[in-house]
C-alpha cells in the first residue's frame, strides 16, 4: 500500500492506494499518529482505495487510543461504488453513524 498525505493549513488529505482492510489498518493508523498536532481535520481521499472493509469503518468512525489525543473531524471524498455500499449498509445497521455528515464532495450519491 502507498499512502500520500497533503497538509493544507490545519487540514490533511490522506489518499491510500490499495485496499483499506485489517492488514493495512496499522499503516493507516501510523499515518494518523505522524500528523502534526495542529491538524484538526482529516479528509480521506478514497479514489485509489481498491477495497474497504470494516477496518475502513473503524478508521472513519472510531478512534483508537494510539491515534493520538487530538480531536479531529473526519471527512471522506471520492468514494467508489464498493465504499458507498459499505457506508450505506453501515448506516442501516448502525443508525447512529453520521455517514452523510462525513461526505465532503457528494460522492455518496455519485457512486451509485
N, CA, C and O atoms as a GROMACS GRO file, in nm:
protein
  448
    1UNK      N    1   0.083  -0.117   0.000
    1UNK     CA    2   0.000   0.000   0.000
    1UNK      C    3   0.088   0.124   0.000
    1UNK      O    4   0.193   0.128   0.064
    2UNK      N    5   0.043   0.222  -0.073
    2UNK     CA    6   0.107   0.353  -0.077
    2UNK      C    7   0.007   0.452  -0.020
    2UNK      O    8  -0.112   0.446  -0.050
    3UNK      N    9   0.055   0.544   0.064
    3UNK     CA   10  -0.031   0.645   0.125
    3UNK      C   11   0.031   0.782   0.101
    3UNK      O   12   0.146   0.805   0.138
    4UNK      N   13  -0.045   0.871   0.038
    4UNK     CA   14   0.005   1.008   0.022
    4UNK      C   15  -0.072   1.099   0.117
    4UNK      O   16  -0.190   1.078   0.145
    5UNK      N   17  -0.003   1.200   0.165
    5UNK     CA   18  -0.067   1.298   0.252
    5UNK      C   19  -0.036   1.437   0.200
    5UNK      O   20   0.072   1.463   0.147
    6UNK      N   21  -0.132   1.525   0.215
    6UNK     CA   22  -0.114   1.665   0.176
    6UNK      C   23  -0.174   1.752   0.286
    6UNK      O   24  -0.294   1.746   0.312
    7UNK      N   25  -0.091   1.832   0.349
    7UNK     CA   26  -0.136   1.920   0.456
    7UNK      C   27  -0.170   2.055   0.395
    7UNK      O   28  -0.089   2.114   0.323
    8UNK      N   29  -0.290   2.103   0.425
    8UNK     CA   30  -0.336   2.234   0.378
    8UNK      C   31  -0.385   2.310   0.501
    8UNK      O   32  -0.500   2.296   0.540
    9UNK      N   33  -0.299   2.389   0.560
    9UNK     CA   34  -0.335   2.458   0.684
    9UNK      C   35  -0.350   2.358   0.796
    9UNK      O   36  -0.255   2.286   0.830
   10UNK      N   37  -0.469   2.352   0.855
   10UNK     CA   38  -0.493   2.258   0.964
   10UNK      C   39  -0.570   2.135   0.917
   10UNK      O   40  -0.620   2.056   0.998
   11UNK      N   41  -0.580   2.118   0.786
   11UNK     CA   42  -0.648   2.001   0.727
   11UNK      C   43  -0.546   1.917   0.654
   11UNK      O   44  -0.456   1.969   0.588
   12UNK      N   45  -0.559   1.786   0.666
   12UNK     CA   46  -0.474   1.695   0.591
   12UNK      C   47  -0.562   1.605   0.506
   12UNK      O   48  -0.666   1.557   0.552
   13UNK      N   49  -0.520   1.583   0.383
   13UNK     CA   50  -0.585   1.487   0.294
   13UNK      C   51  -0.496   1.365   0.287
   13UNK      O   52  -0.377   1.374   0.256
   14UNK      N   53  -0.556   1.250   0.316
   14UNK     CA   54  -0.482   1.124   0.312
   14UNK      C   55  -0.542   1.039   0.202
   14UNK      O   56  -0.663   1.016   0.200
   15UNK      N   57  -0.458   0.992   0.110
   15UNK     CA   58  -0.505   0.915  -0.005
   15UNK      C   59  -0.433   0.780  -0.009
   15UNK      O   60  -0.320   0.771  -0.057
   16UNK      N   61  -0.499   0.675   0.041
   16UNK     CA   62  -0.439   0.542   0.032
   16UNK      C   63  -0.458   0.483  -0.108
   16UNK      O   64  -0.560   0.505  -0.173
   17UNK      N   65  -0.358   0.409  -0.152
   17UNK     CA   66  -0.367   0.335  -0.278
   17UNK      C   67  -0.362   0.188  -0.243
   17UNK      O   68  -0.267   0.141  -0.180
   18UNK      N   69  -0.465   0.114  -0.284
   18UNK     CA   70  -0.475  -0.027  -0.249
   18UNK      C   71  -0.589  -0.048  -0.151
   18UNK      O   72  -0.671   0.042  -0.132
   19UNK      N   73  -0.595  -0.165  -0.089
   19UNK     CA   74  -0.707  -0.195   0.000
   19UNK      C   75  -0.695  -0.124   0.134
   19UNK      O   76  -0.585  -0.099   0.184
   20UNK      N   77  -0.810  -0.093   0.192
   20UNK     CA   78  -0.820  -0.046   0.330
   20UNK      C   79  -0.885  -0.161   0.406
   20UNK      O   80  -1.006  -0.179   0.402
   21UNK      N   81  -0.802  -0.238   0.474
   21UNK     CA   82  -0.852  -0.358   0.542
   21UNK      C   83  -0.770  -0.385   0.668
   21UNK      O   84  -0.687  -0.303   0.708
   22UNK      N   85  -0.795  -0.499   0.729
   22UNK     CA   86  -0.728  -0.534   0.854
   22UNK      C   87  -0.576  -0.531   0.839
   22UNK      O   88  -0.506  -0.489   0.931
   23UNK      N   89  -0.525  -0.574   0.726
   23UNK     CA   90  -0.380  -0.578   0.705
   23UNK      C   91  -0.318  -0.440   0.689
   23UNK      O   92  -0.204  -0.419   0.729
   24UNK      N   93  -0.392  -0.346   0.632
   24UNK     CA   94  -0.336  -0.213   0.607
   24UNK      C   95  -0.372  -0.112   0.715
   24UNK      O   96  -0.316  -0.002   0.718
   25UNK      N   97  -0.464  -0.149   0.804
   25UNK     CA   98  -0.507  -0.056   0.909
   25UNK      C   99  -0.391  -0.006   0.995
   25UNK      O  100  -0.387   0.114   1.024
   26UNK      N  101  -0.296  -0.090   1.037
   26UNK     CA  102  -0.186  -0.037   1.118
   26UNK      C  103  -0.106   0.073   1.048
   26UNK      O  104  -0.068   0.172   1.112
   27UNK      N  105  -0.081   0.059   0.920
   27UNK     CA  106  -0.007   0.163   0.847
   27UNK      C  107  -0.088   0.292   0.837
   27UNK      O  108  -0.032   0.401   0.846
   28UNK      N  109  -0.219   0.280   0.820
   28UNK     CA  110  -0.303   0.399   0.812
   28UNK      C  111  -0.312   0.468   0.947
   28UNK      O  112  -0.310   0.591   0.955
   29UNK      N  113  -0.321   0.390   1.053
   29UNK     CA  114  -0.320   0.449   1.188
   29UNK      C  115  -0.185   0.516   1.217
   29UNK      O  116  -0.181   0.620   1.282
   30UNK      N  117  -0.077   0.457   1.169
   30UNK     CA  118   0.055   0.518   1.186
   30UNK      C  119   0.061   0.653   1.114
   30UNK      O  120   0.124   0.747   1.162
   31UNK      N  121  -0.004   0.661   0.999
   31UNK     CA  122  -0.011   0.789   0.927
   31UNK      C  123  -0.081   0.893   1.013
   31UNK      O  124  -0.036   1.007   1.021
   32UNK      N  125  -0.191   0.854   1.077
   32UNK     CA  126  -0.262   0.947   1.165
   32UNK      C  127  -0.174   0.992   1.282
   32UNK      O  128  -0.172   1.110   1.317
   33UNK      N  129  -0.102   0.898   1.340
   33UNK     CA  130  -0.016   0.931   1.454
   33UNK      C  131   0.097   1.025   1.416
   33UNK      O  132   0.148   1.099   1.501
   34UNK      N  133   0.137   1.023   1.291
   34UNK     CA  134   0.250   1.107   1.248
   34UNK      C  135   0.209   1.250   1.213
   34UNK      O  136   0.295   1.333   1.182
   35UNK      N  137   0.081   1.280   1.217
   35UNK     CA  138   0.035   1.414   1.179
   35UNK      C  139   0.076   1.518   1.283
   35UNK      O  140   0.085   1.487   1.402
   36UNK      N  141   0.100   1.640   1.238
   36UNK     CA  142   0.132   1.747   1.333
   36UNK      C  143   0.014   1.771   1.428
   36UNK      O  144  -0.101   1.749   1.390
   37UNK      N  145   0.041   1.815   1.550
   37UNK     CA  146  -0.067   1.832   1.648
   37UNK      C  147  -0.168   1.940   1.611
   37UNK      O  148  -0.279   1.939   1.662
   38UNK      N  149  -0.131   2.034   1.523
   38UNK     CA  150  -0.226   2.140   1.488
   38UNK      C  151  -0.326   2.097   1.381
   38UNK      O  152  -0.417   2.173   1.348
   39UNK      N  153  -0.312   1.977   1.326
   39UNK     CA  154  -0.410   1.927   1.228
   39UNK      C  155  -0.539   1.895   1.302
   39UNK      O  156  -0.541   1.812   1.392
   40UNK      N  157  -0.648   1.961   1.261
   40UNK     CA  158  -0.775   1.936   1.328
   40UNK      C  159  -0.880   1.873   1.237
   40UNK      O  160  -0.992   1.849   1.280
   41UNK      N  161  -0.844   1.846   1.112
   41UNK     CA  162  -0.938   1.782   1.019
   41UNK      C  163  -0.861   1.685   0.929
   41UNK      O  164  -0.755   1.718   0.876
   42UNK      N  165  -0.917   1.566   0.913
   42UNK     CA  166  -0.859   1.464   0.826
   42UNK      C  167  -0.962   1.430   0.720
   42UNK      O  168  -1.075   1.394   0.752
   43UNK      N  169  -0.924   1.442   0.594
   43UNK     CA  170  -1.012   1.404   0.483
   43UNK      C  171  -0.947   1.286   0.412
   43UNK      O  172  -0.834   1.296   0.363
   44UNK      N  173  -1.019   1.175   0.406
   44UNK     CA  174  -0.971   1.055   0.337
   44UNK      C  175  -1.016   1.061   0.192
   44UNK      O  176  -1.136   1.066   0.165
   45UNK      N  177  -0.922   1.060   0.101
   45UNK     CA  178  -0.949   1.056  -0.043
   45UNK      C  179  -0.941   0.910  -0.086
   45UNK      O  180  -0.832   0.853  -0.091
   46UNK      N  181  -1.056   0.850  -0.117
   46UNK     CA  182  -1.061   0.706  -0.142
   46UNK      C  183  -1.063   0.668  -0.290
   46UNK      O  184  -1.092   0.553  -0.323
   47UNK      N  185  -1.031   0.760  -0.378
   47UNK     CA  186  -1.039   0.729  -0.521
   47UNK      C  187  -0.949   0.614  -0.563
   47UNK      O  188  -0.982   0.541  -0.656
   48UNK      N  189  -0.835   0.594  -0.495
   48UNK     CA  190  -0.742   0.487  -0.530
   48UNK      C  191  -0.745   0.371  -0.431
   48UNK      O  192  -0.662   0.280  -0.439
   49UNK      N  193  -0.838   0.375  -0.340
   49UNK     CA  194  -0.855   0.263  -0.246
   49UNK      C  195  -0.937   0.157  -0.319
   49UNK      O  196  -1.055   0.177  -0.347
   50UNK      N  197  -0.875   0.045  -0.347
   50UNK     CA  198  -0.938  -0.057  -0.431
   50UNK      C  199  -1.045  -0.137  -0.359
   50UNK      O  200  -1.128  -0.200  -0.423
   51UNK      N  201  -1.044  -0.135  -0.227
   51UNK     CA  202  -1.137  -0.213  -0.146
   51UNK      C  203  -1.139  -0.154  -0.006
   51UNK      O  204  -1.038  -0.101   0.041
   52UNK      N  205  -1.254  -0.163   0.061
   52UNK     CA  206  -1.262  -0.121   0.200
   52UNK      C  207  -1.355  -0.215   0.273
   52UNK      O  208  -1.465  -0.244   0.227
   53UNK      N  209  -1.309  -0.264   0.391
   53UNK     CA  210  -1.395  -0.349   0.472
   53UNK      C  211  -1.420  -0.280   0.606
   53UNK      O  212  -1.403  -0.159   0.618
   54UNK      N  213  -1.462  -0.356   0.705
   54UNK     CA  214  -1.497  -0.298   0.834
   54UNK      C  215  -1.381  -0.222   0.897
   54UNK      O  216  -1.403  -0.132   0.978
   55UNK      N  217  -1.258  -0.256   0.862
   55UNK     CA  218  -1.143  -0.180   0.912
   55UNK      C  219  -1.153  -0.034   0.867
   55UNK      O  220  -1.114   0.056   0.941
   56UNK      N  221  -1.204  -0.011   0.747
   56UNK     CA  222  -1.224   0.125   0.700
   56UNK      C  223  -1.327   0.200   0.782
   56UNK      O  224  -1.313   0.320   0.806
   57UNK      N  225  -1.431   0.128   0.826
   57UNK     CA  226  -1.530   0.191   0.913
   57UNK      C  227  -1.467   0.231   1.046
   57UNK      O  228  -1.494   0.339   1.098
   58UNK      N  229  -1.383   0.144   1.099
   58UNK     CA  230  -1.313   0.178   1.224
   58UNK      C  231  -1.224   0.300   1.203
   58UNK      O  232  -1.213   0.385   1.292
   59UNK      N  233  -1.162   0.309   1.089
   59UNK     CA  234  -1.075   0.422   1.060
   59UNK      C  235  -1.155   0.552   1.050
   59UNK      O  236  -1.112   0.656   1.099
   60UNK      N  237  -1.272   0.546   0.987
   60UNK     CA  238  -1.353   0.666   0.966
   60UNK      C  239  -1.432   0.708   1.090
   60UNK      O  240  -1.448   0.827   1.116
   61UNK      N  241  -1.482   0.609   1.166
   61UNK     CA  242  -1.576   0.641   1.273
   61UNK      C  243  -1.525   0.613   1.414
   61UNK      O  244  -1.583   0.661   1.511
   62UNK      N  245  -1.418   0.536   1.425
   62UNK     CA  246  -1.369   0.502   1.558
   62UNK      C  247  -1.231   0.559   1.580
   62UNK      O  248  -1.151   0.569   1.487
   63UNK      N  249  -1.205   0.595   1.702
   63UNK     CA  250  -1.070   0.643   1.736
   63UNK      C  251  -1.005   0.543   1.828
   63UNK      O  252  -1.060   0.509   1.933
   64UNK      N  253  -0.890   0.497   1.790
   64UNK     CA  254  -0.811   0.411   1.877
   64UNK      C  255  -0.724   0.500   1.965
   64UNK      O  256  -0.682   0.607   1.922
   65UNK      N  257  -0.697   0.457   2.087
   65UNK     CA  258  -0.613   0.539   2.175
   65UNK      C  259  -0.479   0.575   2.112
   65UNK      O  260  -0.425   0.683   2.136
   66UNK      N  261  -0.425   0.485   2.031
   66UNK     CA  262  -0.295   0.513   1.969
   66UNK      C  263  -0.303   0.617   1.858
   66UNK      O  264  -0.199   0.660   1.807
   67UNK      N  265  -0.425   0.658   1.818
   67UNK     CA  266  -0.438   0.761   1.714
   67UNK      C  267  -0.399   0.899   1.765
   67UNK      O  268  -0.383   0.992   1.686
   68UNK      N  269  -0.384   0.912   1.895
   68UNK     CA  270  -0.344   1.041   1.950
   68UNK      C  271  -0.457   1.110   2.021
   68UNK      O  272  -0.574   1.076   2.001
   69UNK      N  273  -0.423   1.207   2.104
   69UNK     CA  274  -0.523   1.273   2.188
   69UNK      C  275  -0.594   1.390   2.121
   69UNK      O  276  -0.682   1.451   2.181
   70UNK      N  277  -0.556   1.422   2.000
   70UNK     CA  278  -0.607   1.544   1.937
   70UNK      C  279  -0.745   1.520   1.876
   70UNK      O  280  -0.762   1.427   1.797
   71UNK      N  281  -0.843   1.603   1.912
   71UNK     CA  282  -0.975   1.588   1.850
   71UNK      C  283  -0.970   1.636   1.704
   71UNK      O  284  -0.928   1.748   1.676
   72UNK      N  285  -1.013   1.550   1.616
   72UNK     CA  286  -1.010   1.584   1.474
   72UNK      C  287  -1.143   1.550   1.410
   72UNK      O  288  -1.205   1.449   1.444
   73UNK      N  289  -1.188   1.635   1.318
   73UNK     CA  290  -1.304   1.599   1.239
   73UNK      C  291  -1.256   1.510   1.124
   73UNK      O  292  -1.142   1.521   1.080
   74UNK      N  293  -1.344   1.424   1.078
   74UNK     CA  294  -1.310   1.329   0.973
   74UNK      C  295  -1.404   1.349   0.856
   74UNK      O  296  -1.525   1.366   0.874
   75UNK      N  297  -1.349   1.346   0.737
   75UNK     CA  298  -1.429   1.352   0.615
   75UNK      C  299  -1.379   1.248   0.517
   75UNK      O  300  -1.270   1.193   0.531
   76UNK      N  301  -1.461   1.222   0.418
   76UNK     CA  302  -1.424   1.127   0.313
   76UNK      C  303  -1.472   1.184   0.180
   76UNK      O  304  -1.576   1.249   0.174
   77UNK      N  305  -1.396   1.158   0.075
   77UNK     CA  306  -1.434   1.204  -0.058
   77UNK      C  307  -1.389   1.104  -0.163
   77UNK      O  308  -1.305   1.018  -0.138
   78UNK      N  309  -1.447   1.119  -0.281
   78UNK     CA  310  -1.414   1.035  -0.397
   78UNK      C  311  -1.438   0.887  -0.371
   78UNK      O  312  -1.352   0.802  -0.393
   79UNK      N  313  -1.559   0.859  -0.324
   79UNK     CA  314  -1.598   0.721  -0.296
   79UNK      C  315  -1.612   0.641  -0.424
   79UNK      O  316  -1.655   0.693  -0.527
   80UNK      N  317  -1.576   0.515  -0.417
   80UNK     CA  318  -1.602   0.420  -0.524
   80UNK      C  319  -1.732   0.347  -0.489
   80UNK      O  320  -1.776   0.353  -0.374
   81UNK      N  321  -1.793   0.278  -0.584
   81UNK     CA  322  -1.920   0.210  -0.556
   81UNK      C  323  -1.913   0.113  -0.438
   81UNK      O  324  -2.007   0.107  -0.359
   82UNK      N  325  -1.805   0.039  -0.425
   82UNK     CA  326  -1.795  -0.055  -0.312
   82UNK      C  327  -1.790   0.018  -0.179
   82UNK      O  328  -1.851  -0.027  -0.082
   83UNK      N  329  -1.720   0.130  -0.173
   83UNK     CA  330  -1.715   0.210  -0.049
   83UNK      C  331  -1.855   0.259  -0.015
   83UNK      O  332  -1.897   0.256   0.100
   84UNK      N  333  -1.924   0.305  -0.116
   84UNK     CA  334  -2.060   0.358  -0.097
   84UNK      C  335  -2.151   0.250  -0.040
   84UNK      O  336  -2.225   0.276   0.055
   85UNK      N  337  -2.146   0.130  -0.098
   85UNK     CA  338  -2.232   0.021  -0.048
   85UNK      C  339  -2.200  -0.010   0.098
   85UNK      O  340  -2.291  -0.031   0.179
   86UNK      N  341  -2.072  -0.014   0.132
   86UNK     CA  342  -2.033  -0.041   0.270
   86UNK      C  343  -2.085   0.066   0.364
   86UNK      O  344  -2.139   0.035   0.470
   87UNK      N  345  -2.069   0.192   0.328
   87UNK     CA  346  -2.115   0.301   0.414
   87UNK      C  347  -2.267   0.301   0.428
   87UNK      O  348  -2.318   0.324   0.538
   88UNK      N  349  -2.339   0.275   0.320
   88UNK     CA  350  -2.485   0.271   0.328
   88UNK      C  351  -2.532   0.154   0.414
   88UNK      O  352  -2.627   0.168   0.491
   89UNK      N  353  -2.467   0.040   0.402
   89UNK     CA  354  -2.501  -0.075   0.486
   89UNK      C  355  -2.472  -0.044   0.632
   89UNK      O  356  -2.554  -0.075   0.719
   90UNK      N  357  -2.358   0.016   0.660
   90UNK     CA  358  -2.324   0.053   0.797
   90UNK      C  359  -2.426   0.150   0.855
   90UNK      O  360  -2.461   0.140   0.972
   91UNK      N  361  -2.474   0.244   0.774
   91UNK     CA  362  -2.574   0.340   0.821
   91UNK      C  363  -2.705   0.270   0.856
   91UNK      O  364  -2.774   0.311   0.949
   92UNK      N  365  -2.740   0.165   0.780
   92UNK     CA  366  -2.863   0.091   0.811
   92UNK      C  367  -2.847   0.008   0.939
   92UNK      O  368  -2.939   0.001   1.020
   93UNK      N  369  -2.732  -0.054   0.955
   93UNK     CA  370  -2.709  -0.140   1.071
   93UNK      C  371  -2.685  -0.057   1.197
   93UNK      O  372  -2.728  -0.094   1.306
   94UNK      N  373  -2.616   0.054   1.181
   94UNK     CA  374  -2.583   0.142   1.294
   94UNK      C  375  -2.637   0.282   1.264
   94UNK      O  376  -2.562   0.368   1.219
   95UNK      N  377  -2.766   0.306   1.290
   95UNK     CA  378  -2.827   0.435   1.254
   95UNK      C  379  -2.760   0.556   1.318
   95UNK      O  380  -2.778   0.668   1.270
   96UNK      N  381  -2.684   0.537   1.424
   96UNK     CA  382  -2.617   0.649   1.489
   96UNK      C  383  -2.494   0.700   1.415
   96UNK      O  384  -2.443   0.807   1.446
   97UNK      N  385  -2.445   0.623   1.318
   97UNK     CA  386  -2.330   0.669   1.240
   97UNK      C  387  -2.371   0.783   1.148
   97UNK      O  388  -2.471   0.772   1.077
   98UNK      N  389  -2.297   0.890   1.151
   98UNK     CA  390  -2.328   1.005   1.066
   98UNK      C  391  -2.258   0.990   0.931
   98UNK      O  392  -2.164   1.063   0.900
   99UNK      N  393  -2.304   0.894   0.853
   99UNK     CA  394  -2.241   0.866   0.724
   99UNK      C  395  -2.250   0.988   0.632
   99UNK      O  396  -2.150   1.029   0.573
  100UNK      N  397  -2.368   1.046   0.621
  100UNK     CA  398  -2.384   1.162   0.532
  100UNK      C  399  -2.299   1.280   0.580
  100UNK      O  400  -2.254   1.360   0.498
  101UNK      N  401  -2.277   1.290   0.710
  101UNK     CA  402  -2.202   1.402   0.765
  101UNK      C  403  -2.053   1.401   0.735
  101UNK      O  404  -1.987   1.504   0.746
  102UNK      N  405  -1.998   1.284   0.697
  102UNK     CA  406  -1.855   1.281   0.669
  102UNK      C  407  -1.823   1.296   0.521
  102UNK      O  408  -1.707   1.313   0.483
  103UNK      N  409  -1.926   1.290   0.435
  103UNK     CA  410  -1.904   1.301   0.291
  103UNK      C  411  -1.876   1.446   0.256
  103UNK      O  412  -1.956   1.535   0.286
  104UNK      N  413  -1.763   1.471   0.193
  104UNK     CA  414  -1.720   1.608   0.164
  104UNK      C  415  -1.749   1.653   0.021
  104UNK      O  416  -1.738   1.772  -0.009
  105UNK      N  417  -1.786   1.562  -0.068
  105UNK     CA  418  -1.796   1.602  -0.208
  105UNK      C  419  -1.920   1.549  -0.280
  105UNK      O  420  -1.925   1.555  -0.403
  106UNK      N  421  -2.018   1.499  -0.208
  106UNK     CA  422  -2.137   1.447  -0.273
  106UNK      C  423  -2.118   1.310  -0.335
  106UNK      O  424  -2.207   1.262  -0.405
  107UNK      N  425  -2.004   1.246  -0.312
  107UNK     CA  426  -1.977   1.119  -0.380
  107UNK      C  427  -2.058   1.003  -0.326
  107UNK      O  428  -2.057   0.895  -0.386
  108UNK      N  429  -2.130   1.020  -0.217
  108UNK     CA  430  -2.218   0.913  -0.170
  108UNK      C  431  -2.327   0.891  -0.275
  108UNK      O  432  -2.361   0.776  -0.305
  109UNK      N  433  -2.381   0.998  -0.329
  109UNK     CA  434  -2.483   0.986  -0.433
  109UNK      C  435  -2.422   0.952  -0.569
  109UNK      O  436  -2.480   0.873  -0.644
  110UNK      N  437  -2.307   1.010  -0.599
  110UNK     CA  438  -2.246   0.991  -0.731
  110UNK      C  439  -2.198   0.848  -0.754
  110UNK      O  440  -2.189   0.804  -0.869
  111UNK      N  441  -2.165   0.777  -0.648
  111UNK     CA  442  -2.108   0.643  -0.662
  111UNK      C  443  -2.213   0.538  -0.695
  111UNK      O  444  -2.179   0.421  -0.714
  112UNK      N  445  -2.337   0.577  -0.702
  112UNK     CA  446  -2.446   0.480  -0.726
  112UNK      C  447  -2.432   0.412  -0.860
  112UNK      O  448  -2.515   0.328  -0.895
   0.00000   0.00000   0.00000
